[in-house]
Amino acid sequence: MINDKILFVGFGAYGSVLANVASQNCDNVYVWDINKKKLNDFKSTRLLPSLFDYYEFRRNINVIEDFEEALKGSKYIVLSVPSKNIIDVIEQLNKSLHHKVHIISIAKGFVPNTEESVYSLTKNNLKKELLGSFSVLSGPSHAREIIENKLTGVNVASDSKQVGNVICNIFATDNFYVKQIPNIQELIFCGALKNAYSVGAGLIRALYNSRNTSALYLNKAFNEMKHILRVLGMNPEVASELCGLGDLIVTGTTKMSRNYRAGFEFGIHKSAIRIFEESQRSTIEGIHSISVLRKILKKRKEKAVIIDALFEVLFQGKNTNIFNVTLVKK
């Protein structure tokens, strides 16, 4: 068993199930959340009925309500909050944390209203004396299936290979497979690309209602993912990892994915205002990813037909008929 203190900041669906997984290997798993009622209810019942019906969580997950107290002695801090809240958490850490920690983020891709990744935002804003290392966990892993002990696999990438190995040991169980890959930026870009293409997958499903067309779209998206990684100077083969193709299969084929649902709703209602408003209320990172990826590619004078088409339809009001051409382009 791992004895180091691991603190989960945020106790939503994904954070809670990862805490449950980590508690199988670690004696000192702690959770903190801004919602004190949720923490108190969980402390007494070990249930999160609003998320997972009546699944009982493991008893060795420790609940702590005071943020400063929660930070004391923590060696690993898992940022299990939406990317839009990361900067607020960093500000809290700068005020209340007094020792070096290893940050593990389950948010990947770009932070809303910025062109920064969670990694660069943390590196640029968290006090240097507080950051021991930064790692990201990413892969095809719906929270409900994890809590039901379905076989699941994810990738981890870290700016410290040694810490990455420890993270594998923290989370790896008989039902939860963790594979380390070497480049954190490649994993982050796979996450951003996957989010963008998942929006498109929902849109394509709503427009065409065809499994053939959906399969054609996903194949094109996967090949474009490799192309974009290549033109950005990254290893295109990372797209074949769990954080790339694996996650695209899961989030690009089911309404369990918020990004897919957002694209599907747009395909039905053709309302960009509606989808943008929803992306502000909940975690729909794919909408912002489309915009940022388009800017990055445009600066490099590179084209990506699916990203371009999604941007033109969602942000410029172009007719969705452009996908008839996009999907049959060589």
N, C-alpha and C positions, 0 to 999 in steps of 0.2 A: 504493500500500500504506500501511496505517496503522502507524506506528512505535511508538505508545504501548504500554506493557506491560499485558497483559490476563491476569489470574490467575483460573483456575477453581478454586474451593475445593470439592472433591468431584468424583470421577471415576467416577460411576455411568453408567448407560445414557444418560440425557438430557444430562448434563454433558459426557460424552465426545464425543457426536455434535455438540453445539454448539461444542465446542472445535475439532472437525474442520472445521466450517463456517467459524468465525472465522479459522482458519489460512489460508483461501483469500484473505483480505483483509488479514491482519495478520502482521507479521514476528515479533512478540514475544508469542506465546501460550504461557502456562505453565500447568501443571496440578499440583495438590497434592491428596493424599488421605491419610486416616489409615491406609489399608491400604498399607504399604510394599512388601509382596510384589507386589501388583498393579502398583504403580508401577515396580518393578524389572523385572518381567516385560515390561511394556509398553515400557520403555526399550530393551530388547534385541530385542524381536520386532515392535513396533508393532501388536500384536494384543491383543484382549480376548475370548478364546475363550469365556469363561463367559457373555458377553453377546451377542456377534455372530459366533459361529462363527469363521471365519477371514478376516474383512474386515480388510485392512491400512490403518491410519490414516496420515495425512500425516506426512511426516518432520520438518516444521518445528514440531511440537508439542513443547515443552520440558517435561521432567519435573524436578520439584524436590521433595526429600524433607523438607527442614527448613522449618518453617512461617514462622519469622521471616525466613529468607533469601528465601522465596517472596514475602513482602510487600514487600520492599525495591524501591522504584522502581515498584511497581504503580500504575497510574492508574485502572484499572477492575478491580473484583473481582466475579466472577460467583459468586453463592451457589447452587451446584448440589448442595445437600443437602436432604433431606426437611425439611419445615417443623418437625417435632418436634425437629430438631437445630439450628435457627437460633439459639436463645438461647445454646447452647454455643459456636457460632462467634463470636457477638457478644462473648462474654466473652474469647475468645482474641484477637479484634481489639483490644479495649480494652487488653489486656496487651502486645501485641506490635507494634501498628501505631503509627507515629509521624508520619504525614502524612495529609493529606486525600485521600480516594478517592471514586470514583463507584461505588455499589453497584448491581448488576444481579441481581435475584432471579428464579429460574425457579420457585420455590415461590410459590403464590398462595393466596388464601383465608385461613382462620383457623389459628392455631397451636394444636396440641393442648393440652388442659387450660387454655386461656385463651379469652377472647372477643376477642382482639386479632388483627388481620391481621399478616402478615409486615412490612408497611410500618410500621404504628404501633409494633410491637414494636421494630423497628430504630431508628425515630426516638426512641423513649422510652428506649432502653437503650445505644445506641452513643454514645460521647462526641461531643458536638456539633462539636468541633474536627476530628473525623475524617471527618465525613460531608459530602461535596461535593454529592451528589444521590442520589436513590433511584429506580430504575426496575424495572419488572416486564415480563417477556416471557411471553406467554400465547397459546395457540391450538391448533388441531387438528394435533398433531405427534408421532405415535408415533416413538420413537427409531429403531426398525429401518427404518422407511420413509425417514427422513432419511438414514441411513447408506447406503441403497440408491439415493440420489439421486432419490427420488420427488419430484415437485413438491409443495411444502409452503408454507403461509402462516401467519404469526402476527402478533399485534399487540404493540406495545410502548407503554407509558405511562410517563411520567417526570414528576417534579416540576420538571424543567428541560427545556424544549422543545429547547434547543440540544443538551443531552446526548442527548436522545431521537433527534435527527437523526444524531448520531455513532453511536449504537447501531444505527440502521438501516444505516449504512455498514459497520459491523463485521460484521453478519450477512447482509446481502443478497447473494445470488449468483444465478446463472442458474436454480437449482433451489429457492432459498429466498427467499420473498417476505416482507418486513417492512413493516408499515404502522403508523405512529404514530397513536394516538388521544389526545385531550387530557387525560382525567381518570383519574388513577391509581386512585382509589377505585372508580370505575365498573368498571374492568378487574378489580380484585380481587374485587368482589362478583359479577361475571359468573363468575369462576373458582370462587368458593365455591358459587354456585347450580348451575353445571354439575356440580361434584363431587357435590352432593346429588342432583340429578336423574339422574345416571348410576347411582347406587346403585338408585334407583327403577326405572330402565330395565331393569337386570338382573333385579330382582325381578318386574317385570311380565312379562318374557319367560319366566321360570321358571313363573310362576303360570298364564299363559294360552297359552303356546306359539303365539302368533298374531302374524303380521306386521301384520295390521290393527290389533290392539289396541296393539302397540308403536308404530305410527304415530300412533294416537289419543293415546297417552300423551305422546309427544314433542311433538306439537302443543300439547297442554294445558300441558306443562312450559314450552315456549317462551313461550307467552302469559302464563303465571304469572311467568316471569322478568321480562318487561317490566312487569307489574303491580307486582312487588316493587321494582324499580328506581324506578318512578314514586312509590310511597308513601314511599320513602326519600329523595325529593327529587333523584333522579338522572335522567339522560337515558335513557328507556326504549329509544331507538333503538340504544343501544350493544349491546343484546341481539342485534341483527342482525349484529354484527361477528364476526370470526373467534374472538375470545375468548368469545363467547356461543354463537350458533347453530352456528357452525363447529365449536367444540369439543364441543358437545352431540351433534352428528351423529356425530362420531368416537367419543367415549367412551360414547355411549348406544346403540351398535349392535354392539359387539364385545367379546369376552372379552379382547382385548388390554388393555382398561382394568381396572385393579385395582378401581375403584369398581363398575363393572358386574359383575365377577366376584363381588364381595362380595355384592351384591344378589341375584345369581343363586343363589349358594350358600344364602343365607337362604331364598329361595323354594323351594328343593329340600328343605332340612333343617329349616326353621322353628326354627332355634336362634339366638336373639339372643346367647347367651353365646359361641357359636362365632364369630360375626361380630365381636363386640367384642374377643375375644382375638386374632383375626387382624388387626384394625385396630391393635392395639398392636405386633404383630410387624412389620408391613409398612406401606407408605404407602397407607392408605385414608382419605383426607382427607374423603370425602363423609359418613361417619358422624358425625364431629364437626361438619361444616358443617350438617347437619340440625338438630342440637341448638342450635347458636348462632343460626341463622336463626330457629328457632322462638321463642327468647327475645327476639330483636330485634323480631320482629313482634308478639309478645304484649305487650311494653312499649308498643308504639304502638297496641294494640288493633286490629290488622289481621289479616285471615285470608288464608291461602294454602292452598287445599284439598289440594294435593299434598304440600307440606311438612308440613302438619298430619297428613295420613294416614300419611306415612312415619314421623313422630315417634311417633304413637300405636301403630303396628305394631312398630317396632323398640325403642322405649324403654318403652312401656306395656303391651306384650303383647296389643294388640287383634288381633282376627281379620283376616286378610288380605281377607276378603270385603268390607271397607269400600271396597276399590278398585272394586267393582262399581258403587257409588254415585258415588265420586269421579270416575270417568272419564266419567260421563254427566251430571254437573252442568253447568249452563250457566255 
